[in-house]
Amino acid sequence: MNLPARRGRRTAAAAFAVLVLASLPACGKDEEEVEAMKPRQVELEYTVPSGMKEVDLPSATPTAGMSYDIKLFQAEDGCELRVVRLMLPKGDGTEDQDATYNMLGAIMQSYGIEKFTTNGLMVPGQPGPVPSLMVSGDSKELSMRAMGRLSNDSLQGYQFVYGCKKGKLDEKKWTALTESVKATGFKGSLKMHG
């Protein structure tokens, strides 16, 4: 009798069908559930340093599949704060801590700062505190500070970039800003790296 062989083929086909169905996140879920599972831009709460006003920017156009939201604040003394929330189209496999370091390092280098100091900090948030990095450095003309997090896992990121003409940056304002930041909806790694 060939019955056991047929049963085996059907079992393999059934297993394949289950595998395919399991890989489709929309199967058996309504649109709201599927939408809730998708990563979204991180929601940020923060207190802008005193004396800074928001500047209107043209709406951001996604670049290379990356979508982002940018807010720019300027002060009369020439200092600027840029707050960016972004979503990546895909990750490159780099651990979150390294991806964050690369992002912030690239920001500093774009201002001509090759040597900068790095410190870790925990940003309060939901579902938990977000391990972030802070960098600081100076060029001949500028003093720059930046902090943020980038995740190849959840494809989310955020950054705060604060810059002033050299000698004009008020560290108390930068510290107050970093201490005011709260992040909601970050789904990447919440593990602090050593």
URTAPE-V311798 format. One record per pair of residues at least 12 apart in sequence whose C-alpha atoms are under 10 Angstrom apart, sorted by the first residue. I is the first residue (numbers start at 1). J is the second residue. D is the distance in Angstrom with one decimal. If there is no record, write none. Layout:
I | J | D
I | J | D
//
This chain:
25 | 37 | 9.0
38 | 154 | 9.1
38 | 187 | 9.9
39 | 87 | 8.4
39 | 153 | 10.0
39 | 154 | 6.3
39 | 155 | 7.4
39 | 156 | 7.3
39 | 185 | 8.2
39 | 186 | 8.3
39 | 187 | 7.1
39 | 188 | 9.4
40 | 85 | 9.9
40 | 86 | 9.1
40 | 87 | 7.5
40 | 154 | 8.8
40 | 155 | 8.8
40 | 156 | 7.3
40 | 157 | 9.9
40 | 185 | 7.3
40 | 186 | 8.2
40 | 187 | 8.8
41 | 67 | 9.0
41 | 68 | 8.2
41 | 69 | 8.6
41 | 84 | 10.0
41 | 85 | 6.2
41 | 86 | 6.2
41 | 87 | 6.2
41 | 88 | 9.9
41 | 154 | 9.9
41 | 155 | 9.0
41 | 156 | 6.2
41 | 157 | 7.5
41 | 158 | 8.5
41 | 184 | 9.2
41 | 185 | 7.5
41 | 186 | 7.9
41 | 187 | 9.8
42 | 84 | 9.9
42 | 85 | 6.6
42 | 86 | 8.0
42 | 87 | 8.9
42 | 125 | 10.0
42 | 156 | 6.9
42 | 157 | 7.2
42 | 158 | 7.3
42 | 182 | 9.9
42 | 183 | 6.4
42 | 184 | 5.8
42 | 185 | 5.2
42 | 186 | 5.5
42 | 187 | 8.6
43 | 85 | 8.1
43 | 125 | 9.5
43 | 126 | 9.8
43 | 158 | 9.3
43 | 182 | 8.2
43 | 183 | 5.7
43 | 184 | 5.0
43 | 185 | 6.4
43 | 186 | 8.1
44 | 83 | 9.3
44 | 84 | 9.6
44 | 85 | 8.3
44 | 125 | 9.0
44 | 158 | 8.6
44 | 180 | 10.0
44 | 181 | 6.9
44 | 182 | 5.7
44 | 183 | 4.8
44 | 184 | 6.5
44 | 185 | 9.1
44 | 186 | 9.8
45 | 125 | 9.6
45 | 180 | 7.4
45 | 181 | 5.5
45 | 182 | 5.0
45 | 183 | 6.5
45 | 184 | 8.4
46 | 83 | 9.8
46 | 176 | 9.5
46 | 177 | 6.7
46 | 178 | 8.0
46 | 179 | 8.4
46 | 180 | 5.1
46 | 181 | 4.5
46 | 182 | 6.5
46 | 183 | 9.0
47 | 173 | 9.9
47 | 176 | 7.9
47 | 177 | 5.9
47 | 178 | 8.8
47 | 179 | 9.0
47 | 180 | 5.8
47 | 181 | 7.3
47 | 182 | 9.9
48 | 73 | 8.0
48 | 81 | 8.3
48 | 83 | 10.0
48 | 173 | 8.8
48 | 174 | 9.4
48 | 176 | 8.9
48 | 177 | 6.5
48 | 178 | 9.9
48 | 180 | 8.8
48 | 181 | 9.8
49 | 73 | 9.1
49 | 74 | 9.7
49 | 75 | 9.0
49 | 80 | 9.9
49 | 81 | 8.7
49 | 170 | 9.8
49 | 172 | 9.4
49 | 173 | 5.7
49 | 174 | 7.5
49 | 175 | 9.7
49 | 176 | 7.6
49 | 177 | 6.4
50 | 75 | 8.5
50 | 173 | 7.8
50 | 177 | 9.9
51 | 73 | 9.5
51 | 74 | 8.2
51 | 75 | 5.7
51 | 76 | 7.5
51 | 77 | 9.0
51 | 79 | 9.7
52 | 72 | 9.5
52 | 73 | 5.7
52 | 74 | 5.0
52 | 75 | 4.4
52 | 76 | 7.6
52 | 77 | 9.4
52 | 78 | 9.7
52 | 79 | 8.2
52 | 80 | 7.9
52 | 81 | 8.3
53 | 72 | 8.3
53 | 73 | 5.1
53 | 74 | 5.5
53 | 75 | 6.4
53 | 76 | 9.0
53 | 80 | 9.4
53 | 81 | 9.6
54 | 71 | 7.2
54 | 72 | 5.7
54 | 73 | 4.2
54 | 74 | 6.5
54 | 75 | 9.1
54 | 80 | 9.7
54 | 81 | 9.1
54 | 82 | 9.7
55 | 71 | 7.6
55 | 72 | 5.6
55 | 73 | 5.7
55 | 74 | 6.9
56 | 70 | 10.0
56 | 71 | 8.0
56 | 72 | 7.5
56 | 73 | 9.0
57 | 70 | 8.0
57 | 71 | 7.5
57 | 72 | 7.5
58 | 70 | 9.5
62 | 86 | 9.7
62 | 87 | 9.5
62 | 88 | 9.9
62 | 89 | 10.0
63 | 88 | 9.8
63 | 89 | 9.8
64 | 88 | 9.0
64 | 89 | 7.9
65 | 87 | 8.7
65 | 88 | 7.0
65 | 89 | 5.3
65 | 90 | 8.6
66 | 86 | 7.0
66 | 87 | 5.7
66 | 88 | 4.8
66 | 89 | 5.5
66 | 90 | 8.7
66 | 155 | 9.5
67 | 85 | 8.5
67 | 86 | 5.7
67 | 87 | 5.3
67 | 88 | 6.8
67 | 89 | 8.1
67 | 156 | 9.9
68 | 84 | 6.8
68 | 85 | 5.5
68 | 86 | 4.1
68 | 87 | 6.2
68 | 88 | 8.7
68 | 156 | 9.8
68 | 157 | 9.2
68 | 158 | 9.2
69 | 83 | 8.1
69 | 84 | 5.6
69 | 85 | 5.2
69 | 86 | 6.4
69 | 87 | 9.2
69 | 158 | 9.4
70 | 82 | 6.9
70 | 83 | 5.7
70 | 84 | 4.6
70 | 85 | 6.7
70 | 86 | 8.6
70 | 158 | 9.8
70 | 159 | 9.6
70 | 160 | 10.0
71 | 83 | 5.2
71 | 84 | 6.5
71 | 85 | 9.0
71 | 160 | 9.7
72 | 84 | 8.8
72 | 161 | 9.6
73 | 162 | 9.4
74 | 162 | 9.8
74 | 163 | 9.8
74 | 164 | 9.9
75 | 164 | 9.5
77 | 164 | 8.1
77 | 165 | 8.5
77 | 168 | 7.7
77 | 169 | 9.5
78 | 163 | 8.6
78 | 164 | 6.3
78 | 165 | 7.0
78 | 168 | 8.5
78 | 169 | 9.7
79 | 142 | 9.7
79 | 143 | 9.5
79 | 144 | 9.8
79 | 162 | 7.3
79 | 163 | 5.6
79 | 164 | 4.2
79 | 165 | 6.9
79 | 166 | 10.0
79 | 168 | 7.7
79 | 169 | 7.4
79 | 170 | 9.6
80 | 144 | 9.8
80 | 161 | 8.0
80 | 162 | 5.7
80 | 163 | 5.4
80 | 164 | 6.5
80 | 165 | 9.7
80 | 169 | 9.9
81 | 145 | 9.5
81 | 146 | 9.4
81 | 160 | 7.0
81 | 161 | 5.6
81 | 162 | 4.5
81 | 163 | 6.6
81 | 164 | 9.1
81 | 174 | 9.8
82 | 146 | 9.3
82 | 159 | 7.9
82 | 160 | 5.8
82 | 161 | 5.1
82 | 162 | 6.5
82 | 163 | 8.8
83 | 146 | 9.8
83 | 147 | 9.8
83 | 148 | 9.6
83 | 158 | 7.5
83 | 159 | 5.8
83 | 160 | 4.7
83 | 161 | 6.5
83 | 162 | 8.8
84 | 148 | 9.2
84 | 157 | 8.2
84 | 158 | 5.4
84 | 159 | 5.2
84 | 160 | 6.6
84 | 161 | 8.5
85 | 148 | 9.6
85 | 149 | 9.8
85 | 150 | 9.7
85 | 156 | 7.8
85 | 157 | 5.9
85 | 158 | 4.4
85 | 159 | 6.7
85 | 160 | 9.1
86 | 150 | 8.7
86 | 155 | 8.3
86 | 156 | 5.9
86 | 157 | 5.2
86 | 158 | 6.0
86 | 159 | 8.7
87 | 150 | 9.2
87 | 151 | 9.3
87 | 152 | 9.8
87 | 154 | 8.7
87 | 155 | 5.6
87 | 156 | 4.8
87 | 157 | 6.4
87 | 158 | 8.8
88 | 150 | 9.2
88 | 151 | 8.8
88 | 152 | 7.9
88 | 154 | 8.7
88 | 155 | 4.9
88 | 156 | 6.4
88 | 157 | 8.0
89 | 152 | 9.7
89 | 155 | 7.1
89 | 156 | 9.6
90 | 152 | 7.3
90 | 153 | 8.9
90 | 154 | 9.1
90 | 155 | 6.5
90 | 156 | 10.0
91 | 151 | 7.9
91 | 152 | 4.4
91 | 153 | 6.8
91 | 154 | 8.4
91 | 155 | 6.3
91 | 156 | 9.7
92 | 151 | 9.9
92 | 152 | 6.5
92 | 153 | 9.2
92 | 155 | 9.8
93 | 151 | 9.5
93 | 152 | 6.3
93 | 153 | 7.8
94 | 151 | 8.5
94 | 152 | 6.5
94 | 153 | 8.7
95 | 150 | 9.3
95 | 151 | 7.5
95 | 152 | 6.9
95 | 153 | 8.0
95 | 189 | 8.8
95 | 193 | 9.8
96 | 131 | 9.5
96 | 132 | 9.5
96 | 149 | 7.6
96 | 150 | 6.0
96 | 151 | 4.7
96 | 152 | 6.1
96 | 153 | 7.3
96 | 154 | 9.4
96 | 155 | 9.7
96 | 157 | 9.7
96 | 188 | 7.6
96 | 189 | 6.8
96 | 190 | 9.3
96 | 191 | 9.4
96 | 192 | 9.9
96 | 193 | 9.2
97 | 120 | 9.8
97 | 131 | 8.4
97 | 132 | 8.0
97 | 133 | 8.1
97 | 149 | 7.8
97 | 150 | 7.7
97 | 151 | 8.0
97 | 152 | 9.7
97 | 189 | 8.9
97 | 191 | 9.3
97 | 192 | 8.3
97 | 193 | 6.8
97 | 194 | 9.6
98 | 149 | 9.8
98 | 150 | 8.8
98 | 151 | 9.3
98 | 152 | 9.8
98 | 193 | 9.7
99 | 149 | 8.1
99 | 150 | 5.9
99 | 151 | 6.8
99 | 152 | 7.2
99 | 157 | 9.8
100 | 132 | 7.7
100 | 133 | 7.0
100 | 134 | 9.6
100 | 147 | 9.0
100 | 148 | 7.0
100 | 149 | 5.1
100 | 150 | 4.8
100 | 151 | 7.3
100 | 152 | 9.4
100 | 157 | 8.4
100 | 158 | 9.4
100 | 159 | 9.3
101 | 118 | 8.5
101 | 132 | 9.4
101 | 133 | 7.1
101 | 134 | 8.9
101 | 135 | 8.7
101 | 147 | 9.6
101 | 148 | 9.0
101 | 149 | 8.4
101 | 150 | 8.6
102 | 150 | 9.2
103 | 147 | 9.7
103 | 148 | 8.6
103 | 149 | 8.4
103 | 150 | 7.4
103 | 157 | 9.6
103 | 158 | 9.9
103 | 159 | 8.8
104 | 118 | 9.4
104 | 133 | 8.1
104 | 134 | 7.9
104 | 135 | 6.9
104 | 136 | 9.6
104 | 145 | 9.5
104 | 146 | 6.7
104 | 147 | 7.1
104 | 148 | 7.5
104 | 149 | 8.7
104 | 150 | 9.3
104 | 159 | 8.0
104 | 160 | 9.6
104 | 161 | 9.0
105 | 117 | 9.9
105 | 118 | 9.3
105 | 135 | 7.8
105 | 136 | 9.8
105 | 146 | 9.2
107 | 135 | 9.6
107 | 144 | 9.4
107 | 145 | 9.6
107 | 146 | 8.0
107 | 159 | 9.8
107 | 161 | 8.2
108 | 135 | 8.1
108 | 136 | 8.1
108 | 137 | 7.4
108 | 138 | 8.9
108 | 139 | 9.3
108 | 143 | 10.0
108 | 144 | 7.3
108 | 145 | 8.3
108 | 146 | 8.1
108 | 161 | 9.3
109 | 137 | 9.9
109 | 139 | 9.7
111 | 137 | 9.8
111 | 138 | 8.9
111 | 139 | 7.4
111 | 141 | 9.6
111 | 142 | 8.0
111 | 143 | 9.5
111 | 144 | 8.2
111 | 163 | 9.6
112 | 137 | 9.8
112 | 138 | 8.6
112 | 139 | 6.2
112 | 140 | 8.8
112 | 141 | 9.6
112 | 142 | 9.1
113 | 136 | 9.3
113 | 137 | 6.5
113 | 138 | 6.2
113 | 139 | 5.4
113 | 140 | 8.9
113 | 142 | 8.9
113 | 143 | 9.2
113 | 144 | 8.5
114 | 137 | 8.3
114 | 138 | 9.0
114 | 139 | 8.4
115 | 135 | 10.0
115 | 136 | 8.9
115 | 137 | 6.6
115 | 138 | 8.2
115 | 139 | 9.0
116 | 135 | 6.4
116 | 136 | 5.4
116 | 137 | 4.5
116 | 138 | 7.6
116 | 139 | 9.8
116 | 144 | 9.3
116 | 145 | 9.4
117 | 134 | 8.2
117 | 135 | 5.4
117 | 136 | 5.4
117 | 137 | 6.5
117 | 145 | 9.7
118 | 133 | 6.8
118 | 134 | 5.6
118 | 135 | 4.5
118 | 136 | 6.8
118 | 137 | 9.3
118 | 146 | 9.6
118 | 147 | 9.4
119 | 132 | 8.7
119 | 133 | 5.8
119 | 134 | 5.2
119 | 135 | 6.4
119 | 136 | 8.8
119 | 147 | 9.2
120 | 132 | 5.9
120 | 133 | 4.5
120 | 134 | 6.1
120 | 135 | 8.8
120 | 147 | 9.2
120 | 148 | 9.9
120 | 192 | 8.6
120 | 193 | 9.0
120 | 194 | 9.4
121 | 133 | 5.9
121 | 134 | 7.1
121 | 147 | 9.0
121 | 148 | 9.5
121 | 178 | 9.0
121 | 179 | 9.5
121 | 192 | 9.1
122 | 178 | 9.9
122 | 179 | 9.5
122 | 181 | 9.8
122 | 182 | 9.6
122 | 190 | 9.5
122 | 192 | 8.3
123 | 148 | 9.2
123 | 149 | 9.7
123 | 178 | 8.3
123 | 179 | 7.9
123 | 180 | 8.8
123 | 181 | 6.4
123 | 182 | 5.9
123 | 183 | 6.8
123 | 184 | 9.9
124 | 179 | 9.1
124 | 180 | 9.1
124 | 181 | 7.3
124 | 182 | 5.1
124 | 183 | 6.4
124 | 184 | 8.5
125 | 181 | 8.8
125 | 182 | 5.3
125 | 183 | 4.5
125 | 184 | 5.2
125 | 185 | 7.8
125 | 186 | 7.9
126 | 182 | 8.5
126 | 183 | 6.7
126 | 184 | 4.8
126 | 185 | 6.1
126 | 186 | 7.3
126 | 187 | 9.2
127 | 183 | 9.0
127 | 184 | 7.0
127 | 185 | 6.7
127 | 186 | 7.3
127 | 187 | 7.9
127 | 190 | 9.0
128 | 183 | 8.8
128 | 184 | 8.4
128 | 185 | 9.0
128 | 186 | 8.3
128 | 187 | 9.3
128 | 190 | 7.0
128 | 191 | 9.9
129 | 182 | 8.5
129 | 183 | 8.0
129 | 184 | 9.2
129 | 186 | 9.2
129 | 190 | 6.8
129 | 191 | 9.1
129 | 192 | 9.6
130 | 148 | 9.4
130 | 149 | 7.9
130 | 182 | 8.8
130 | 183 | 7.3
130 | 184 | 9.2
130 | 185 | 10.0
130 | 186 | 7.4
130 | 187 | 9.3
130 | 188 | 8.7
130 | 189 | 8.0
130 | 190 | 5.5
130 | 191 | 8.0
130 | 192 | 8.3
131 | 148 | 8.8
131 | 149 | 7.4
131 | 188 | 9.9
131 | 189 | 8.3
131 | 190 | 6.1
131 | 191 | 6.8
131 | 192 | 5.5
131 | 193 | 8.1
132 | 147 | 6.9
132 | 148 | 5.5
132 | 149 | 5.1
132 | 150 | 8.5
132 | 158 | 9.6
132 | 159 | 9.6
132 | 190 | 9.3
132 | 192 | 8.4
132 | 193 | 9.9
133 | 146 | 8.3
133 | 147 | 5.5
133 | 148 | 5.8
133 | 149 | 6.7
133 | 150 | 9.7
133 | 159 | 9.6
134 | 146 | 5.6
134 | 147 | 4.1
134 | 148 | 6.8
134 | 149 | 9.2
134 | 159 | 9.6
134 | 160 | 9.2
134 | 161 | 9.8
134 | 178 | 8.9
135 | 147 | 6.2
135 | 148 | 9.2
135 | 161 | 9.5
136 | 161 | 9.9
136 | 162 | 9.6
136 | 163 | 9.8
137 | 163 | 9.9
138 | 163 | 9.5
138 | 164 | 9.7
138 | 165 | 9.4
138 | 166 | 7.2
138 | 167 | 9.6
139 | 165 | 9.4
139 | 166 | 7.7
140 | 165 | 9.2
140 | 166 | 7.2
141 | 164 | 8.7
141 | 165 | 5.8
141 | 166 | 5.2
141 | 167 | 8.9
142 | 163 | 6.8
142 | 164 | 5.8
142 | 165 | 4.5
142 | 166 | 4.4
142 | 167 | 8.0
142 | 168 | 8.7
142 | 169 | 8.8
143 | 162 | 8.4
143 | 163 | 5.7
143 | 164 | 5.5
143 | 165 | 6.1
143 | 166 | 4.9
143 | 167 | 7.2
143 | 168 | 7.8
143 | 169 | 6.5
143 | 170 | 9.8
144 | 161 | 7.4
144 | 162 | 5.9
144 | 163 | 4.4
144 | 164 | 6.7
144 | 165 | 8.7
144 | 166 | 8.6
144 | 169 | 8.1
145 | 160 | 8.2
145 | 161 | 5.9
145 | 162 | 5.1
145 | 163 | 6.3
145 | 164 | 9.1
145 | 169 | 9.2
145 | 171 | 9.3
145 | 174 | 7.8
146 | 159 | 7.0
146 | 160 | 5.4
146 | 161 | 4.4
146 | 162 | 6.1
146 | 163 | 8.5
146 | 174 | 9.3
146 | 178 | 9.5
147 | 159 | 5.6
147 | 160 | 5.3
147 | 161 | 6.7
147 | 162 | 8.9
147 | 178 | 7.9
148 | 160 | 6.2
148 | 161 | 8.7
148 | 178 | 9.8
149 | 186 | 9.4
149 | 188 | 9.3
150 | 186 | 9.8
150 | 188 | 8.2
150 | 189 | 9.7
151 | 186 | 8.9
151 | 187 | 8.4
151 | 188 | 5.5
151 | 189 | 7.3
151 | 190 | 10.0
152 | 188 | 7.6
152 | 189 | 9.2
153 | 187 | 8.0
153 | 188 | 5.5
153 | 189 | 7.3
154 | 186 | 7.8
154 | 187 | 5.6
154 | 188 | 4.8
154 | 189 | 8.1
155 | 186 | 9.7
155 | 187 | 8.7
155 | 188 | 7.6
156 | 185 | 9.5
156 | 186 | 7.1
156 | 187 | 7.7
156 | 188 | 7.3
157 | 186 | 8.2
157 | 187 | 9.9
157 | 188 | 9.0
158 | 183 | 9.2
158 | 186 | 9.6
160 | 177 | 9.2
160 | 178 | 8.6
160 | 181 | 9.6
161 | 174 | 9.9
162 | 174 | 7.5
162 | 177 | 9.7
//
